[in-house]
Amino acid sequence: MTPNVTVFRESMSEPRLEVNDALGRRIVTIEKVPFLIGRRVESDLHLPSAEVSRDHAEIVSTGDAYVLNDRGSLAPSSMTRK
């Protein structure tokens, strides 16, 4: 199953990710930036899928917004906002 990640931020709250993958649906809080996403166990968001690179992507802050940067993965990264 290809992981699906949605980022959302309610006013005055920590940004969070809604993750839907083989492990099910879960909410992950972005507690630091950069926030690393990948297959490595050490990643802030560990996605144990063969479709995810070890160092797949990172989320960084640009002030008011968060940006998803692909880290050279073979499968392009994308993010849906809510």
C-alpha positions, 0 to 999 in steps of 0.5 A: 500500500502506498502511504498517503500523508495529509498535513493539517493545522488548526489555528493555534495548534501544532501542525499534524500529519494524518498518515494512512498506510499499511499500519492504518490511520494515525495522527502524527504531530510535527514536533520539530523541523526539519521533520524527517520522513522515511523508511529508517527507524530513526526518521521522525515519521517511519514508513516501513514500505518498500515504496518509501526511500530510507531518506524520503522527504522532510518537512521544513518551516518557512515562517507561516507555512510548512514545505515538503522537500523530496530528498531524492527519492525514486517515487516523488513526494507530495502532500495534501493540505486540509 
